[in-house]
Amino acid sequence: MEEGFRNFAGRVAVITGAGSGIGRALALAAASRGMRLALLDVDMNGLEETRGLLAAHGAQPLVRRCDVSKADDVQAAADAVFAEFGNVHLLFNNAGVAVGGYSWLATADDWQWSLGVNLMGVANGIRSFVPRMIAAGEEGRVVNTASVAGFLSVPGSSVYCATKHAVVTLSECLRHELAIEGARIGVSVLCPAFAPTGIADAERNRPAGLGAKNPSAGLFDTRLRKAVESGRLTADDIARITFVGIEAGRFYILTHPKIKAAIATRMEDILEERTPTDTVPR
Ligand SMILES: NC(=O)c1ccc[n+]([C@@H]2O[C@H](COP(=O)([O-])OP(=O)(O)OC[C@H]3O[C@@H](n4cnc5c(N)ncnc54)[C@H](O)[C@@H]3O)[C@@H](O)[C@H]2O)c1
């Protein structure tokens, strides 16, 4: 295990998708540790709500509208954050959206939107923040939110799974590269299973220009909503476990240990060259 990141007070955390769910919970957890915060989201109302909740911790975050799928937006946000705080220590690339439906009916808009937010959002965060974090020479950590969907192949979620598998390997590559460079920056990939957040209503953030939705999404929507709503861990639980992982220097942060059996089955299927097992209960 790598060295963890423990000295939070006065350090700077950037959190994308901080207007709801896990991002908001990460903001509260960071603020309770005395961190200075930059919060990014497309949802300004959500960000203002988060700002209100943070007031209890005396935190005065930099709050900014930023569409993580847009490289220019993220670069401008990074410029503003470095101008305000001088450096960034914890970078949470967390914003994400979910789409459902059969692979063969996924629309080009489904792909562009999901890859744009879930994958390019993480890539843009890395591109715009990490070079200056390396140059500053201080210890830091990049925490990318993937999902257990980054290790599994869930029927009806091929687009989502493809983006999250990509975030896992991007995070692994990033970790190796930072180690080669001798940078004092660690990496974690946060892989929760279902938790009650706004993710089942991700469509609320779909841009009008990418409006064509998979016509079979409805077949899977109810199951996704039920699974999300019945998630036993809250966003706050996930944030707490994430900070334990950050302190411990853990790369893979799997918040829901029971799901490891399904991951093991997939890994074994690959190594044994077996037909993949569908591990999703019906
Ligand atoms: N809740 C779960 O069950 C679960 C499980 C595994 C992984 N995740 C992942 O956790 C992350 C956070 O999701 P959540 O569950 O808190 O959902 P959420 O919908 O509550 O929060 C997602 C946030 O991302 C923001 N967002 C959406 N598009 C954006 C964009 N283009 N630019 C910037 N911000 C944008 C939304 O406005 C929202 O505030 C996502 O990456 C999601 O895939 C969630």
Ligand as a Chemical Component Dictionary entry (heavy atoms), coordinates in Angstrom:
data_LIG
# 
_chem_comp.id                   LIG 
_chem_comp.type                 NON-POLYMER 
_chem_comp.pdbx_formal_charge   0 
_chem_comp.three_letter_code    LIG 
# 
loop_
_chem_comp_atom.comp_id 
_chem_comp_atom.atom_id 
_chem_comp_atom.alt_atom_id 
_chem_comp_atom.type_symbol 
_chem_comp_atom.charge 
_chem_comp_atom.model_Cartn_x 
_chem_comp_atom.model_Cartn_y 
_chem_comp_atom.model_Cartn_z 
_chem_comp_atom.pdbx_ordinal 
LIG N1  N1  N 0  -25.282 6.372  -6.443  1  
LIG C1  C1  C 0  -24.829 5.214  -6.875  2  
LIG O1  O1  O 0  -25.494 4.175  -6.737  3  
LIG C2  C2  C 0  -23.462 5.151  -7.526  4  
LIG C3  C3  C 0  -22.824 3.909  -7.563  5  
LIG C4  C4  C 0  -21.567 3.827  -8.160  6  
LIG C5  C5  C 0  -20.971 4.967  -8.694  7  
LIG N2  N2  N 1  -21.628 6.168  -8.647  8  
LIG C6  C6  C 0  -20.956 7.330  -9.231  9  
LIG O2  O2  O 0  -20.862 8.351  -8.244  10 
LIG C7  C7  C 0  -20.696 9.612  -8.908  11 
LIG C8  C8  C 0  -21.608 10.623 -8.242  12 
LIG O3  O3  O 0  -22.950 10.277 -8.548  13 
LIG P1  P1  P 0  -24.123 10.344 -7.473  14 
LIG O4  O4  O 0  -24.549 8.956  -7.215  15 
LIG O5  O5  O -1 -23.740 11.210 -6.351  16 
LIG O6  O6  O 0  -25.282 11.000 -8.380  17 
LIG P2  P2  P 0  -25.945 12.447 -8.306  18 
LIG O7  O7  O 0  -26.805 12.544 -9.519  19 
LIG O8  O8  O 0  -26.569 12.655 -6.992  20 
LIG O9  O9  O 0  -24.704 13.444 -8.442  21 
LIG C9  C9  C 0  -24.022 13.623 -9.677  22 
LIG C10 C10 C 0  -23.635 15.089 -9.805  23 
LIG O10 O10 O 0  -22.920 15.254 -11.037 24 
LIG C11 C11 C 0  -23.384 16.461 -11.643 25 
LIG N3  N3  N 0  -23.139 16.455 -13.076 26 
LIG C12 C12 C 0  -23.828 15.787 -14.045 27 
LIG N4  N4  N 0  -23.335 16.098 -15.263 28 
LIG C13 C13 C 0  -22.309 16.978 -15.051 29 
LIG C14 C14 C 0  -21.416 17.642 -15.914 30 
LIG N5  N5  N 0  -21.487 17.501 -17.252 31 
LIG N6  N6  N 0  -20.495 18.463 -15.379 32 
LIG C15 C15 C 0  -20.441 18.639 -14.035 33 
LIG N7  N7  N 0  -21.264 18.049 -13.172 34 
LIG C16 C16 C 0  -22.192 17.213 -13.671 35 
LIG C17 C17 C 0  -24.867 16.503 -11.293 36 
LIG O11 O11 O 0  -25.417 17.803 -11.453 37 
LIG C18 C18 C 0  -24.865 16.014 -9.859  38 
LIG O12 O12 O 0  -24.731 17.087 -8.954  39 
LIG C19 C19 C 0  -20.978 9.362  -10.378 40 
LIG O13 O13 O 0  -19.749 9.291  -11.090 41 
LIG C20 C20 C 0  -21.683 8.002  -10.368 42 
LIG O14 O14 O 0  -21.510 7.315  -11.596 43 
LIG C21 C21 C 0  -22.855 6.277  -8.066  44 
# 
loop_
_chem_comp_bond.comp_id 
_chem_comp_bond.atom_id_1 
_chem_comp_bond.atom_id_2 
_chem_comp_bond.value_order 
_chem_comp_bond.pdbx_ordinal 
LIG N1  C1  SING 1  
LIG C1  O1  DOUB 2  
LIG C1  C2  SING 3  
LIG C2  C3  SING 4  
LIG C2  C21 DOUB 5  
LIG C3  C4  DOUB 6  
LIG C4  C5  SING 7  
LIG C5  N2  DOUB 8  
LIG N2  C6  SING 9  
LIG N2  C21 SING 10 
LIG C6  O2  SING 11 
LIG C6  C20 SING 12 
LIG O2  C7  SING 13 
LIG C7  C8  SING 14 
LIG C7  C19 SING 15 
LIG C8  O3  SING 16 
LIG O3  P1  SING 17 
LIG P1  O4  DOUB 18 
LIG P1  O5  SING 19 
LIG P1  O6  SING 20 
LIG O6  P2  SING 21 
LIG P2  O7  DOUB 22 
LIG P2  O8  SING 23 
LIG P2  O9  SING 24 
LIG O9  C9  SING 25 
LIG C9  C10 SING 26 
LIG C10 O10 SING 27 
LIG C10 C18 SING 28 
LIG O10 C11 SING 29 
LIG C11 N3  SING 30 
LIG C11 C17 SING 31 
LIG N3  C12 SING 32 
LIG N3  C16 SING 33 
LIG C12 N4  DOUB 34 
LIG N4  C13 SING 35 
LIG C13 C14 SING 36 
LIG C13 C16 DOUB 37 
LIG C14 N5  SING 38 
LIG C14 N6  DOUB 39 
LIG N6  C15 SING 40 
LIG C15 N7  DOUB 41 
LIG N7  C16 SING 42 
LIG C17 O11 SING 43 
LIG C17 C18 SING 44 
LIG C18 O12 SING 45 
LIG C19 O13 SING 46 
LIG C19 C20 SING 47 
LIG C20 O14 SING 48 
# 
